Amino acid sequence: MTEATRTSALNIQTKVFIALNFFATGSYQLPVGNSNLAIVSQPTVSRAIDEVVNALNQPEIFKYWVKYPSTLIELRQTREKFNTKYNFPGIVGIIDCTHIGIFPPKTDDPVYPEYIYVNRKNYHSINVQLVCDSDMKIINVSALFPGSVNDAYIWNNSLLEPTLRRIYNHNPEGFYLLGDSGYPLRPWLMTPLMQYQPNTPEERYNRRFKHVRSLMKDNNVQFQNDEDGNVEEIDLGIFGVDDNERQDIQGLNEDLVAGRRMQHRVIRYFA
């Protein structure tokens, strides 16, 4: 951003405050322009937002503030912060999507037709995938898909999914994201533990999973034991998946099997 050359033009600070006000409130541009704190016209608000957004999207700015751990050392540090803060081992990020409302594009647009932006709640949006760390700081963003696209599709087509898969395949010591049930269960992507076990009292469940509840959207569930019924002693470090646990089972996806076993290890840890 460059400083204004006319005395009547807005300075950079005012433009940033106008944009932040719009981002924070989610308000339309006209009320922002009519605010007592910044009495400017709607077109001026629009230009200020456009200029600030373009500046924030410059690689030297965006990549400085929004960056996923790029080395094993950084991943281990992020994982340790989650474990220390929430007593939940192995987590390097929390993932979910959020719908950002937009004005409808043109119905006859040959590249971005209007209907693909209509989400399941019947308004136009972009479905944005976000990953945050233990301090709720955003460390990864994917804003490439319209509102009609579901969370799992965005994840499967993101750059982060193959990155975590490669890390797991070459160094399976327990680096995984935590997401809701809209995501596919994989050893590097933990989803809510959803099998119901009716013989566990509700009050015991609520007490045991108080830390999980602070991180998971869907928590009013109980769980199924491992297939063999054995409950081994829990490693208080970071969980890995043994080679024999990663063998493919006929008719089942190998990654899904490994993800389920990781689920059960987390269950036994908190039990």
C-alpha positions in Angstrom: 0.0 0.0 0.0 1.2 3.5 -0.8 0.6 6.7 1.0 -2.0 9.1 -0.4 -0.7 12.0 -2.5 -3.9 14.1 -2.1 -4.7 15.8 1.2 -8.3 14.7 0.9 -7.5 11.0 0.3 -7.6 8.4 3.1 -4.3 7.4 4.6 -3.2 3.8 5.0 -4.1 3.6 8.7 -7.7 4.7 8.0 -8.0 2.2 5.1 -6.8 -0.6 7.3 -9.2 0.3 10.1 -12.1 0.4 7.6 -11.2 -3.0 6.3 -10.8 -4.5 9.8 -14.2 -3.1 10.8 -15.7 -4.8 7.8 -13.9 -8.1 8.4 -14.7 -8.1 12.1 -18.4 -7.3 11.9 -19.3 -9.1 8.6 -21.4 -6.0 7.9 -22.2 -4.7 4.4 -20.1 -1.9 3.1 -22.8 0.8 3.3 -23.2 0.6 7.1 -19.4 0.6 7.5 -19.2 3.7 5.3 -21.9 5.5 7.4 -20.2 4.7 10.7 -19.5 7.6 13.0 -15.9 6.4 13.2 -15.3 6.6 9.5 -17.7 8.8 7.6 -16.9 7.8 4.0 -19.0 6.6 1.0 -19.7 3.0 0.1 -17.4 3.2 -3.0 -14.6 4.5 -0.8 -15.1 1.6 1.6 -15.0 -0.9 -1.3 -11.8 0.5 -2.6 -10.2 0.5 0.9 -11.2 -3.2 1.4 -9.9 -4.1 -2.1 -6.5 -2.4 -1.4 -6.1 -3.9 2.0 -7.0 -7.4 0.8 -4.6 -7.2 -2.1 -1.9 -6.2 0.3 -2.6 -9.0 2.7 -2.5 -11.5 -0.1 1.0 -10.6 -1.1 3.2 -13.7 -0.5 5.7 -11.9 1.7 2.8 -11.0 4.0 0.4 -13.9 3.8 3.1 -16.6 4.1 4.7 -14.9 7.0 1.5 -15.0 9.1 -0.3 -18.0 7.7 2.1 -21.0 7.6 1.9 -24.6 8.4 4.9 -26.3 10.2 7.4 -27.1 7.4 9.9 -29.3 9.3 9.6 -32.2 11.7 11.0 -30.0 14.5 8.2 -27.5 14.0 5.6 -30.3 13.8 6.9 -31.7 17.1 6.8 -28.3 18.8 3.2 -27.7 17.6 2.2 -31.2 18.7 3.8 -30.7 22.2 1.9 -27.4 22.6 -1.4 -29.2 21.9 -0.5 -32.0 24.4 0.5 -29.5 27.1 -2.5 -27.2 26.6 -5.3 -29.8 26.0 -3.8 -33.1 27.2 -4.4 -34.5 23.7 -1.4 -36.2 22.2 -0.4 -36.2 18.5 -2.5 -33.3 17.3 -0.8 -30.7 15.0 -3.9 -28.8 13.9 -7.7 -28.5 14.1 -9.4 -28.5 10.7 -12.9 -27.4 9.6 -14.6 -25.5 6.8 -16.7 -22.4 7.0 -19.0 -20.8 4.5 -18.1 -17.2 3.5 -21.2 -15.5 2.1 -20.8 -13.8 -1.3 -23.0 -11.9 -3.8 -24.3 -14.3 -6.5 -22.2 -14.3 -9.6 -23.8 -14.1 -13.1 -26.2 -17.0 -13.8 -24.7 -17.5 -17.3 -21.1 -17.1 -16.4 -19.3 -19.8 -18.5 -16.5 -20.5 -15.9 -18.2 -19.7 -12.5 -21.9 -20.3 -12.9 -24.2 -19.0 -10.1 -25.6 -22.3 -9.1 -22.4 -23.9 -8.0 -22.1 -21.3 -5.2 -25.4 -22.3 -3.5 -24.6 -24.2 -0.4 -26.8 -26.6 1.6 -28.4 -23.7 3.5 -29.5 -22.1 0.2 -27.3 -19.1 0.1 -24.2 -18.2 -2.0 -20.9 -18.8 -0.5 -17.3 -20.0 -0.8 -16.5 -23.0 1.4 -13.2 -22.2 3.0 -11.1 -24.8 4.7 -9.1 -23.6 7.7 -6.5 -25.2 10.0 -5.6 -23.6 13.3 -3.1 -24.4 16.0 -3.5 -24.7 19.8 -3.6 -20.9 20.1 -6.4 -20.7 17.5 -4.0 -19.1 15.0 -4.8 -20.0 11.4 -1.9 -21.9 9.9 -3.4 -23.1 6.6 -6.2 -21.8 4.2 -7.9 -23.3 1.2 -10.4 -20.9 -0.4 -10.7 -22.4 -3.9 -14.1 -24.1 -3.8 -17.7 -22.9 -4.1 -20.3 -23.4 -1.5 -21.9 -26.5 -3.1 -18.7 -28.5 -2.5 -18.5 -30.5 0.7 -15.7 -30.5 3.3 -14.4 -34.0 2.4 -13.9 -33.1 -1.3 -12.0 -29.9 -0.4 -9.8 -31.9 2.0 -9.1 -34.6 -0.6 -8.1 -32.0 -3.2 -6.0 -29.8 -0.8 -2.2 -29.6 -0.8 -2.2 -30.5 2.9 -3.7 -34.0 2.5 -0.8 -35.5 0.5 1.7 -33.7 2.7 0.4 -35.3 5.8 0.0 -38.7 4.1 3.7 -38.6 3.1 4.7 -37.6 6.6 2.8 -40.6 8.0 4.1 -43.1 5.4 7.7 -42.1 6.1 7.6 -41.2 9.7 4.4 -42.6 11.4 5.0 -41.2 14.9 1.7 -39.5 15.3 1.2 -36.2 13.5 -2.5 -35.8 12.7 -5.2 -33.2 12.4 -8.5 -33.3 14.3 -11.7 -32.7 12.3 -15.4 -33.4 12.6 -17.3 -36.3 11.0 -17.5 -34.6 7.7 -13.9 -35.7 7.0 -12.7 -39.2 6.0 -11.1 -41.2 8.8 -7.3 -41.6 8.2 -4.3 -42.2 10.4 -3.3 -38.6 9.8 -6.8 -37.1 10.2 -8.7 -38.0 13.3 -12.5 -37.6 13.3 -15.0 -37.9 16.1 -15.0 -41.4 17.7 -18.5 -42.4 16.7 -19.3 -46.0 17.7 -21.8 -46.2 20.5 -21.3 -48.5 23.5 -24.5 -48.4 25.7 -23.0 -49.9 28.8 -20.8 -46.8 29.6 -22.6 -44.3 31.9 -23.0 -40.9 30.5 -21.4 -39.2 33.5 -18.3 -41.3 33.1 -18.1 -40.4 29.4 -18.4 -36.7 30.2 -15.7 -36.8 32.8 -13.3 -38.9 30.8 -13.6 -36.8 27.6 -13.6 -33.3 29.0 -10.5 -32.4 27.0 -11.9 -34.0 23.8 -15.1 -32.1 24.2 -13.3 -28.8 24.0 -11.9 -29.7 20.6 -14.5 -31.9 19.0 -17.8 -30.5 17.6 -19.7 -33.8 18.0 -19.2 -35.3 21.5 -22.5 -36.8 22.7 -21.3 -40.4 21.7 -19.7 -43.4 23.2 -17.4 -46.0 21.7 -16.8 -49.5 20.6 -13.9 -51.6 21.9 -11.1 -52.9 19.8 -11.9 -56.0 17.7 -10.0 -58.3 19.9 -11.4 -56.8 23.1 -7.9 -56.3 24.6 -7.0 -53.1 26.4 -3.3 -52.7 26.4 -1.3 -50.3 28.6 -1.3 -46.9 27.1 1.9 -45.2 26.0 1.9 -41.7 27.5 4.0 -40.4 24.6 2.8 -39.9 21.0 1.0 -42.8 19.4 2.3 -44.6 16.3 0.8 -47.4 14.3 2.6 -50.7 14.3 3.4 -52.3 11.0 1.1 -55.2 11.7 -1.7 -52.8 12.4 -1.2 -51.2 9.0 -1.6 -54.4 7.0 -4.5 -54.3 4.5 -7.6 -56.2 5.5 -9.5 -57.7 2.5 -12.4 -55.6 1.5 -11.4 -52.6 3.6 -9.3 -49.5 2.9 -5.9 -49.8 4.5 -5.8 -46.2 5.6 -9.3 -46.5 7.1 -8.3 -49.6 9.1 -5.2 -47.8 10.5 -7.3 -44.7 11.3 -9.8 -46.8 13.3 -7.0 -48.4 15.3 -5.7 -44.9 16.0 -9.1 -43.9 17.2 -9.2 -46.8 19.6 -5.8 -45.9 21.0 -7.0 -42.4 21.7 -10.1 -43.8 23.4 -8.0 -46.0 25.7 -5.7 -43.1 26.4 -8.6 -41.0 27.7 -10.3 -44.0 29.4 
